[in-house]
């Protein structure tokens, strides 16, 4: 216990020295006061990613169909709640689209921060995307892009909640929650065989995800061009991080859609096209889509 206590203090001291004083409005909120739980949960996730496929190598794959239905629709409902609440809170607080400061809207800022805590926590929930891949032996879908996104987002949003938990930070999660409502509802519906032939909007989701990237980058950079007191370093970091994801996602898009021969284009399975989707601002998967007949 003393060892963990010392590690906890040193880790928090290092993070505080890097970013400065934390926002006092979120002190005492679950998982936020110490960075250690977030780090340990991320390391556990990476351990499962590394060791899980080895453990499952000589074992039969799990189906998990019922679990995946519940999981996908649960995440859909959580995403819908975050979308509705972020729109309502930012509207009530008179939030601006172009650079909203951190302490301009009073109670509305706290309301936004509470929703963004759920957004941070949802990144922990979404570790299950990968765990389901491991249990279903879908190892080809556990890509660098997938793991990079999941592991980084959970840690980045811990930092966001501690230092910039409202204001300008509301925009990306609002867009992403909308995308997730569409995304996870699609994956949930794709587990029901009788509905698969009606799910024609898969490719448009991929395009919507890419649009989401550029809208968020544009919104972020607008606050650099016309400052409003929001930390410039945070804005530049977010922009740089998202550009790495844009590059990775465009590569995925090209590999998925552009390099398929025309005669094979109609034969892509749900797992082929659904192997990556943008979760957070970025790519993630739970691989629930099943094989569909060529149109």
BASE-810038 format. One record per residue (C-alpha): residue number from 1; x, y, z. Coordinates in steps of 0.5 Angstrom, whole numbers. Example, Ala and Ser with C-alpha at 12.3 -4.5 7.8 and 13.67 -1.06 7.14 Angstrom:
<nodes>
@k->1&X->25&Y->-9&Z->16
@k->2&X->27&Y->-2&Z->14
</nodes>
This chain:
<nodes>
@k->1&X->0&Y->0&Z->0
@k->2&X->6&Y->5&Z->2
@k->3&X->9&Y->3&Z->-5
@k->4&X->2&Y->5&Z->-9
@k->5&X->2&Y->11&Z->-4
@k->6&X->8&Y->14&Z->-6
@k->7&X->7&Y->12&Z->-14
@k->8&X->1&Y->16&Z->-13
@k->9&X->4&Y->22&Z->-10
@k->10&X->10&Y->22&Z->-15
@k->11&X->5&Y->21&Z->-21
@k->12&X->0&Y->26&Z->-19
@k->13&X->6&Y->31&Z->-18
@k->14&X->9&Y->30&Z->-25
@k->15&X->3&Y->31&Z->-28
@k->16&X->1&Y->37&Z->-24
@k->17&X->8&Y->40&Z->-26
@k->18&X->7&Y->39&Z->-33
@k->19&X->0&Y->42&Z->-33
@k->20&X->-1&Y->47&Z->-27
@k->21&X->-6&Y->48&Z->-22
@k->22&X->-13&Y->43&Z->-23
@k->23&X->-20&Y->46&Z->-24
@k->24&X->-22&Y->46&Z->-17
@k->25&X->-30&Y->45&Z->-19
@k->26&X->-28&Y->37&Z->-21
@k->27&X->-24&Y->36&Z->-14
@k->28&X->-27&Y->29&Z->-11
@k->29&X->-31&Y->27&Z->-17
@k->30&X->-30&Y->19&Z->-19
@k->31&X->-23&Y->17&Z->-21
@k->32&X->-21&Y->24&Z->-22
@k->33&X->-17&Y->26&Z->-16
@k->34&X->-11&Y->21&Z->-18
@k->35&X->-8&Y->19&Z->-24
@k->36&X->-6&Y->12&Z->-22
@k->37&X->-13&Y->9&Z->-23
@k->38&X->-13&Y->11&Z->-30
@k->39&X->-6&Y->9&Z->-32
@k->40&X->-7&Y->2&Z->-28
@k->41&X->-13&Y->1&Z->-32
@k->42&X->-10&Y->3&Z->-39
@k->43&X->-4&Y->-2&Z->-37
@k->44&X->-9&Y->-7&Z->-36
@k->45&X->-13&Y->-6&Z->-42
@k->46&X->-6&Y->-7&Z->-46
@k->47&X->-4&Y->-13&Z->-42
@k->48&X->-11&Y->-16&Z->-44
@k->49&X->-9&Y->-14&Z->-52
@k->50&X->-2&Y->-17&Z->-51
@k->51&X->-4&Y->-24&Z->-47
@k->52&X->-11&Y->-25&Z->-49
@k->53&X->-10&Y->-27&Z->-56
@k->54&X->-5&Y->-32&Z->-53
@k->55&X->-10&Y->-35&Z->-48
@k->56&X->-15&Y->-36&Z->-53
@k->57&X->-11&Y->-39&Z->-58
@k->58&X->-13&Y->-46&Z->-57
@k->59&X->-20&Y->-45&Z->-54
@k->60&X->-26&Y->-44&Z->-58
@k->61&X->-29&Y->-37&Z->-59
@k->62&X->-34&Y->-34&Z->-55
@k->63&X->-41&Y->-32&Z->-59
@k->64&X->-43&Y->-27&Z->-54
@k->65&X->-49&Y->-25&Z->-59
@k->66&X->-54&Y->-23&Z->-53
@k->67&X->-48&Y->-19&Z->-50
@k->68&X->-46&Y->-15&Z->-56
@k->69&X->-54&Y->-13&Z->-57
@k->70&X->-54&Y->-11&Z->-49
@k->71&X->-47&Y->-7&Z->-50
@k->72&X->-49&Y->-4&Z->-56
@k->73&X->-56&Y->-1&Z->-55
@k->74&X->-53&Y->1&Z->-48
@k->75&X->-48&Y->5&Z->-51
@k->76&X->-53&Y->8&Z->-56
@k->77&X->-57&Y->10&Z->-50
@k->78&X->-51&Y->13&Z->-46
@k->79&X->-49&Y->17&Z->-52
@k->80&X->-56&Y->19&Z->-54
@k->81&X->-56&Y->22&Z->-46
@k->82&X->-49&Y->26&Z->-47
@k->83&X->-52&Y->29&Z->-54
@k->84&X->-58&Y->31&Z->-51
@k->85&X->-55&Y->34&Z->-45
@k->86&X->-49&Y->37&Z->-48
@k->87&X->-54&Y->41&Z->-53
@k->88&X->-59&Y->43&Z->-47
@k->89&X->-53&Y->45&Z->-42
@k->90&X->-49&Y->49&Z->-48
@k->91&X->-56&Y->52&Z->-50
@k->92&X->-58&Y->54&Z->-43
@k->93&X->-51&Y->57&Z->-42
@k->94&X->-51&Y->61&Z->-48
@k->95&X->-45&Y->58&Z->-51
@k->96&X->-41&Y->60&Z->-57
@k->97&X->-39&Y->56&Z->-62
@k->98&X->-33&Y->60&Z->-63
@k->99&X->-28&Y->59&Z->-57
@k->100&X->-32&Y->59&Z->-51
@k->101&X->-28&Y->60&Z->-44
@k->102&X->-28&Y->56&Z->-38
@k->103&X->-32&Y->60&Z->-33
@k->104&X->-37&Y->64&Z->-37
@k->105&X->-43&Y->60&Z->-36
@k->106&X->-44&Y->59&Z->-28
@k->107&X->-48&Y->53&Z->-27
@k->108&X->-48&Y->51&Z->-34
@k->109&X->-41&Y->50&Z->-34
@k->110&X->-42&Y->45&Z->-28
@k->111&X->-47&Y->42&Z->-32
@k->112&X->-43&Y->41&Z->-38
@k->113&X->-37&Y->38&Z->-34
@k->114&X->-42&Y->33&Z->-31
@k->115&X->-43&Y->30&Z->-38
@k->116&X->-36&Y->30&Z->-40
@k->117&X->-34&Y->26&Z->-34
@k->118&X->-39&Y->21&Z->-37
@k->119&X->-36&Y->22&Z->-43
@k->120&X->-29&Y->20&Z->-40
@k->121&X->-32&Y->14&Z->-37
@k->122&X->-35&Y->12&Z->-43
@k->123&X->-28&Y->11&Z->-46
@k->124&X->-27&Y->6&Z->-40
@k->125&X->-33&Y->2&Z->-42
@k->126&X->-31&Y->2&Z->-49
@k->127&X->-25&Y->-2&Z->-47
@k->128&X->-30&Y->-8&Z->-48
@k->129&X->-30&Y->-7&Z->-56
@k->130&X->-23&Y->-10&Z->-56
@k->131&X->-24&Y->-15&Z->-50
@k->132&X->-30&Y->-17&Z->-54
@k->133&X->-25&Y->-18&Z->-60
@k->134&X->-20&Y->-22&Z->-56
@k->135&X->-26&Y->-27&Z->-53
@k->136&X->-29&Y->-28&Z->-60
@k->137&X->-22&Y->-29&Z->-63
@k->138&X->-23&Y->-23&Z->-68
@k->139&X->-15&Y->-22&Z->-68
@k->140&X->-14&Y->-18&Z->-74
@k->141&X->-19&Y->-13&Z->-72
@k->142&X->-14&Y->-11&Z->-66
@k->143&X->-10&Y->-6&Z->-70
@k->144&X->-5&Y->-1&Z->-68
@k->145&X->-11&Y->5&Z->-70
@k->146&X->-16&Y->1&Z->-65
@k->147&X->-11&Y->0&Z->-59
@k->148&X->-8&Y->7&Z->-60
@k->149&X->-15&Y->10&Z->-60
@k->150&X->-18&Y->7&Z->-54
@k->151&X->-12&Y->7&Z->-50
@k->152&X->-10&Y->15&Z->-51
@k->153&X->-17&Y->17&Z->-51
@k->154&X->-18&Y->15&Z->-44
@k->155&X->-12&Y->18&Z->-41
@k->156&X->-13&Y->25&Z->-45
@k->157&X->-20&Y->26&Z->-43
@k->158&X->-18&Y->25&Z->-35
@k->159&X->-13&Y->31&Z->-37
@k->160&X->-19&Y->35&Z->-40
@k->161&X->-23&Y->33&Z->-34
@k->162&X->-18&Y->36&Z->-29
@k->163&X->-16&Y->42&Z->-33
@k->164&X->-21&Y->44&Z->-38
@k->165&X->-28&Y->41&Z->-36
@k->166&X->-32&Y->45&Z->-40
@k->167&X->-33&Y->51&Z->-45
@k->168&X->-29&Y->50&Z->-51
@k->169&X->-29&Y->42&Z->-49
@k->170&X->-36&Y->41&Z->-51
@k->171&X->-36&Y->41&Z->-58
@k->172&X->-32&Y->35&Z->-60
@k->173&X->-36&Y->30&Z->-55
@k->174&X->-42&Y->33&Z->-58
@k->175&X->-41&Y->31&Z->-65
@k->176&X->-38&Y->25&Z->-63
@k->177&X->-44&Y->23&Z->-58
@k->178&X->-48&Y->24&Z->-65
@k->179&X->-44&Y->19&Z->-69
@k->180&X->-44&Y->14&Z->-63
@k->181&X->-52&Y->14&Z->-63
@k->182&X->-51&Y->12&Z->-70
@k->183&X->-45&Y->8&Z->-70
@k->184&X->-47&Y->3&Z->-64
@k->185&X->-55&Y->3&Z->-66
@k->186&X->-52&Y->0&Z->-73
@k->187&X->-48&Y->-5&Z->-69
@k->188&X->-53&Y->-7&Z->-65
@k->189&X->-58&Y->-8&Z->-71
@k->190&X->-53&Y->-11&Z->-75
@k->191&X->-53&Y->-17&Z->-69
@k->192&X->-61&Y->-18&Z->-71
@k->193&X->-61&Y->-22&Z->-78
@k->194&X->-68&Y->-20&Z->-80
@k->195&X->-65&Y->-13&Z->-80
@k->196&X->-59&Y->-14&Z->-84
@k->197&X->-62&Y->-12&Z->-91
@k->198&X->-64&Y->-6&Z->-88
@k->199&X->-58&Y->-3&Z->-86
@k->200&X->-55&Y->1&Z->-92
@k->201&X->-52&Y->7&Z->-89
@k->202&X->-46&Y->3&Z->-87
@k->203&X->-41&Y->7&Z->-91
@k->204&X->-44&Y->14&Z->-90
@k->205&X->-42&Y->13&Z->-83
@k->206&X->-35&Y->12&Z->-85
@k->207&X->-36&Y->19&Z->-89
@k->208&X->-39&Y->22&Z->-83
@k->209&X->-34&Y->20&Z->-78
@k->210&X->-28&Y->23&Z->-83
@k->211&X->-33&Y->30&Z->-83
@k->212&X->-33&Y->30&Z->-75
@k->213&X->-25&Y->30&Z->-75
@k->214&X->-25&Y->36&Z->-80
@k->215&X->-30&Y->40&Z->-76
@k->216&X->-27&Y->39&Z->-69
@k->217&X->-20&Y->41&Z->-72
@k->218&X->-23&Y->47&Z->-75
@k->219&X->-27&Y->49&Z->-69
@k->220&X->-21&Y->48&Z->-64
@k->221&X->-16&Y->52&Z->-69
@k->222&X->-21&Y->58&Z->-69
@k->223&X->-20&Y->59&Z->-62
@k->224&X->-13&Y->59&Z->-63
@k->225&X->-14&Y->65&Z->-68
@k->226&X->-19&Y->69&Z->-64
@k->227&X->-17&Y->67&Z->-57
@k->228&X->-22&Y->67&Z->-51
@k->229&X->-17&Y->65&Z->-45
@k->230&X->-18&Y->58&Z->-47
@k->231&X->-11&Y->55&Z->-46
@k->232&X->-7&Y->55&Z->-53
@k->233&X->-3&Y->49&Z->-51
@k->234&X->-9&Y->45&Z->-50
@k->235&X->-12&Y->47&Z->-57
@k->236&X->-5&Y->46&Z->-60
@k->237&X->-4&Y->39&Z->-57
@k->238&X->-11&Y->37&Z->-59
@k->239&X->-10&Y->39&Z->-66
@k->240&X->-4&Y->35&Z->-67
@k->241&X->-7&Y->29&Z->-64
@k->242&X->-13&Y->29&Z->-68
@k->243&X->-8&Y->30&Z->-74
@k->244&X->-5&Y->23&Z->-73
@k->245&X->-12&Y->20&Z->-72
@k->246&X->-14&Y->23&Z->-79
@k->247&X->-8&Y->20&Z->-82
@k->248&X->-9&Y->13&Z->-79
@k->249&X->-16&Y->14&Z->-81
@k->250&X->-15&Y->16&Z->-88
@k->251&X->-10&Y->10&Z->-89
@k->252&X->-16&Y->5&Z->-86
@k->253&X->-21&Y->8&Z->-91
@k->254&X->-17&Y->8&Z->-97
@k->255&X->-15&Y->0&Z->-95
@k->256&X->-22&Y->-1&Z->-94
@k->257&X->-26&Y->2&Z->-100
@k->258&X->-21&Y->4&Z->-105
@k->259&X->-17&Y->-2&Z->-106
@k->260&X->-22&Y->-7&Z->-106
@k->261&X->-23&Y->-9&Z->-114
@k->262&X->-30&Y->-7&Z->-116
@k->263&X->-33&Y->-14&Z->-117
@k->264&X->-31&Y->-15&Z->-110
@k->265&X->-34&Y->-9&Z->-107
@k->266&X->-41&Y->-11&Z->-106
@k->267&X->-38&Y->-17&Z->-102
@k->268&X->-35&Y->-14&Z->-96
@k->269&X->-38&Y->-17&Z->-90
@k->270&X->-40&Y->-13&Z->-84
@k->271&X->-34&Y->-15&Z->-80
@k->272&X->-30&Y->-12&Z->-86
@k->273&X->-33&Y->-5&Z->-87
@k->274&X->-34&Y->-5&Z->-79
@k->275&X->-28&Y->-7&Z->-77
@k->276&X->-26&Y->1&Z->-75
@k->277&X->-31&Y->6&Z->-73
@k->278&X->-29&Y->13&Z->-70
@k->279&X->-30&Y->13&Z->-63
@k->280&X->-29&Y->19&Z->-59
@k->281&X->-26&Y->23&Z->-65
@k->282&X->-23&Y->17&Z->-67
@k->283&X->-23&Y->9&Z->-69
@k->284&X->-26&Y->4&Z->-65
@k->285&X->-29&Y->-3&Z->-66
@k->286&X->-33&Y->-8&Z->-63
@k->287&X->-34&Y->-12&Z->-69
@k->288&X->-42&Y->-14&Z->-68
@k->289&X->-43&Y->-13&Z->-76
@k->290&X->-45&Y->-20&Z->-79
@k->291&X->-44&Y->-22&Z->-86
@k->292&X->-49&Y->-20&Z->-91
@k->293&X->-51&Y->-22&Z->-98
@k->294&X->-48&Y->-18&Z->-104
@k->295&X->-53&Y->-13&Z->-106
</nodes>
